[in-house]
Amino acid sequence: MIDLNTMVDPGQGRNDPRIYTDQDVYQRELEYVFGRTWLFLAHESQLPKPGSFIQTYMAEDPVLVVRQRDGSVKAFLNQCRHRGMRICRSDAGVSKAFTCTYHGWSYDLEGNLINVPLEERAYRNEIDKSEWGALKVPRIANYRGFYFGTWSQETPEFEDYLGDMAFYFDAVVDRFDGGLDLAPGTTKWVIDCNWKFAAEQFASDMYHVPVSHASGLTALSDGLEVTAPLPSLEMPGRQFGGNGHGSGGFFSQERASRPPFIGEATYAWLRSREKETAERLGIDRAHKVHNHNTVFPNFSWLGNGFWTMRVWHPRGPGQIEVWSWTYLPKNAPAEVRAEIRQMTQRTFSPAGSFETDDGENWTEIQRNLRGYKARHNTFHTGMGLGHEEYDVHGLPGESNDVFAEHAARSFYRRWSDLVKGKSWTEIQESDKTRALSMSERP
């Protein structure tokens, strides 16, 4: 395995490419990263009533997320304690209990074992069912209708874990009076690349847009009557990075014309909600904060205009399974909601004009890394290094120019600390020291 102490160097802007291919590193990620961070589980709209459930993953571990009879939400490993079969094989639904299809052990909505076939004869009534329930996810956080879970008792409380990222997350999830919901159904596809390529790009990378998405942007603009079809590359813009999270880049100028990726009905409705949005977020945040974002490690979204949220589920060091949803303003008219879904499908679905650009880049990188020399050829992550600022331009936390890799370095700094097995106490002390140092810069 590569040296854990030298595999990334955020201070110099360098990465060892083997972090994307090494099987031992990947196994440490499963234990030390995904096992000790807050992972997205579900949105409240996916669990509308008691007994509602969805099947998802925490990294590679299958879990069930279930609305309880008292309205709370709990999650547990989707694994029978007898021989390890799933206790539910449906993606979603409503149930009163879950029964393993191998030997018939049954579990209630909390994951407690409640029935063992032939218990009297096969087990002589000697099995203690209270000891053999499904493994519970011990901590669940509900943040504005978004449920996150962690296996770790040591991980900070969710709002502390977010830190300054809450300002940027709220710019999307707390934007409208009625809140958000997720369009029914999960779109899933597989990309042959390491999960970090996708999570890092959504955290940090606006730099790829003018090159990778040039043809898609041109196609979207073709024939539309808009006076400013695309953001000018000369516009002022920032990106945030902190605690491993990133709000990857946004241009600050208020737009007076309809961008090409927003439909007419949606644009008109958004303009009609500007006062509401300004009151909720403040006018600066309403205008400044959007585009791509990642809550570390693997929950990402794009701002209003593309309306997509997704989890990058790891499937080994060289593959991810993308689970994607269109998020919608709950109180928007049906015409607007339909228009948003259509635009998301055109741009960031498996066959979307921008999604395919990204997937092609990531798979080509992963293919290159099959080579010995390619795996030992250091990557540069130093764009904007040394030009970070703190609490400036009305934006909390560390930020840099929109064209920088500041959030990527934050992502890899947090990743490295976790993979090396640092405790959360050590990590938080480092965060405090860094924040103090940044705030004292002239």
URUR-V718524 format. One record per backbone hydrogen bond with DSSP energy under -0.5 kcal/mol. CO is the residue of the C=O (numbers start at 1). NH is the residue of the N-H. If there is no record, write none. Layout:
co=CO nh=NH
co=CO nh=NH
This chain:
co=3 nh=6
co=3 nh=7
co=7 nh=16
co=9 nh=12
co=9 nh=13
co=9 nh=14
co=13 nh=381
co=14 nh=9
co=15 nh=17
co=15 nh=379
co=16 nh=19
co=17 nh=20
co=18 nh=21
co=18 nh=22
co=22 nh=26
co=23 nh=27
co=24 nh=28
co=25 nh=29
co=26 nh=30
co=27 nh=31
co=28 nh=32
co=28 nh=33
co=29 nh=33
co=29 nh=34
co=29 nh=35
co=33 nh=36
co=37 nh=39
co=39 nh=149
co=42 nh=147
co=43 nh=46
co=44 nh=47
co=49 nh=52
co=51 nh=95
co=52 nh=67
co=53 nh=93
co=54 nh=56
co=54 nh=65
co=56 nh=63
co=57 nh=59
co=58 nh=60
co=58 nh=61
co=60 nh=62
co=61 nh=58
co=62 nh=78
co=63 nh=56
co=64 nh=66
co=64 nh=76
co=65 nh=54
co=66 nh=68
co=66 nh=74
co=67 nh=51
co=68 nh=71
co=72 nh=68
co=74 nh=66
co=75 nh=137
co=76 nh=64
co=77 nh=79
co=80 nh=84
co=85 nh=80
co=86 nh=101
co=91 nh=55
co=93 nh=53
co=98 nh=107
co=100 nh=104
co=105 nh=100
co=106 nh=114
co=106 nh=115
co=107 nh=98
co=108 nh=111
co=111 nh=134
co=112 nh=108
co=115 nh=106
co=116 nh=119
co=118 nh=122
co=118 nh=123
co=119 nh=123
co=119 nh=125
co=120 nh=124
co=123 nh=126
co=127 nh=129
co=128 nh=131
co=129 nh=113
co=129 nh=132
co=135 nh=77
co=136 nh=138
co=139 nh=150
co=141 nh=143
co=141 nh=148
co=142 nh=144
co=143 nh=146
co=145 nh=44
co=145 nh=147
co=146 nh=143
co=147 nh=41
co=147 nh=42
co=148 nh=141
co=149 nh=39
co=150 nh=139
co=157 nh=160
co=157 nh=161
co=158 nh=162
co=159 nh=163
co=162 nh=165
co=163 nh=166
co=164 nh=167
co=164 nh=168
co=165 nh=168
co=165 nh=169
co=166 nh=170
co=167 nh=171
co=169 nh=172
co=169 nh=173
co=170 nh=174
co=172 nh=175
co=176 nh=179
co=179 nh=330
co=181 nh=328
co=186 nh=188
co=187 nh=324
co=189 nh=322
co=191 nh=193
co=191 nh=320
co=194 nh=197
co=194 nh=198
co=195 nh=199
co=196 nh=200
co=197 nh=201
co=198 nh=202
co=199 nh=203
co=200 nh=204
co=201 nh=205
co=202 nh=248
co=204 nh=206
co=206 nh=209
co=208 nh=211
co=208 nh=212
co=208 nh=213
co=209 nh=213
co=211 nh=214
co=213 nh=217
co=214 nh=218
co=215 nh=219
co=216 nh=220
co=217 nh=221
co=218 nh=222
co=221 nh=224
co=224 nh=226
co=229 nh=260
co=232 nh=235
co=236 nh=252
co=237 nh=402
co=238 nh=250
co=239 nh=400
co=240 nh=247
co=242 nh=245
co=245 nh=242
co=246 nh=294
co=247 nh=240
co=250 nh=238
co=257 nh=259
co=259 nh=262
co=263 nh=267
co=264 nh=268
co=265 nh=269
co=266 nh=270
co=267 nh=271
co=268 nh=272
co=269 nh=273
co=270 nh=273
co=271 nh=274
co=273 nh=277
co=274 nh=278
co=275 nh=279
co=276 nh=280
co=277 nh=281
co=278 nh=282
co=282 nh=286
co=283 nh=287
co=284 nh=288
co=285 nh=289
co=288 nh=290
co=292 nh=248
co=293 nh=301
co=294 nh=246
co=294 nh=296
co=295 nh=299
co=298 nh=300
co=298 nh=312
co=299 nh=295
co=300 nh=310
co=301 nh=293
co=303 nh=306
co=303 nh=307
co=307 nh=327
co=308 nh=302
co=309 nh=325
co=310 nh=300
co=311 nh=313
co=311 nh=323
co=313 nh=321
co=316 nh=315
co=316 nh=319
co=319 nh=315
co=320 nh=191
co=320 nh=322
co=321 nh=313
co=322 nh=189
co=322 nh=324
co=323 nh=311
co=324 nh=187
co=325 nh=309
co=325 nh=327
co=326 nh=183
co=328 nh=181
co=329 nh=332
co=333 nh=337
co=334 nh=338
co=335 nh=339
co=336 nh=340
co=337 nh=341
co=338 nh=342
co=339 nh=343
co=340 nh=344
co=341 nh=345
co=342 nh=346
co=343 nh=347
co=344 nh=348
co=345 nh=349
co=346 nh=353
co=347 nh=354
co=347 nh=355
co=349 nh=352
co=352 nh=356
co=354 nh=358
co=355 nh=359
co=356 nh=360
co=357 nh=361
co=358 nh=362
co=359 nh=363
co=360 nh=364
co=361 nh=365
co=362 nh=366
co=363 nh=367
co=364 nh=368
co=365 nh=369
co=367 nh=370
co=368 nh=371
co=371 nh=375
co=372 nh=376
co=373 nh=376
co=374 nh=377
co=375 nh=18
co=376 nh=378
co=379 nh=15
co=379 nh=381
co=382 nh=385
co=383 nh=405
co=384 nh=387
co=389 nh=399
co=392 nh=395
co=395 nh=392
co=397 nh=391
co=398 nh=241
co=399 nh=389
co=400 nh=239
co=402 nh=206
co=402 nh=404
co=405 nh=409
co=406 nh=410
co=407 nh=411
co=408 nh=412
co=409 nh=413
co=410 nh=414
co=411 nh=415
co=412 nh=416
co=413 nh=417
co=414 nh=418
co=415 nh=419
co=416 nh=420
co=417 nh=422
co=418 nh=421
co=423 nh=427
co=424 nh=428
co=425 nh=429
co=426 nh=430
co=427 nh=431
co=428 nh=432
co=429 nh=433
co=430 nh=434
co=431 nh=435
co=432 nh=436
co=433 nh=437
co=434 nh=438
co=435 nh=439
co=436 nh=440
co=438 nh=441
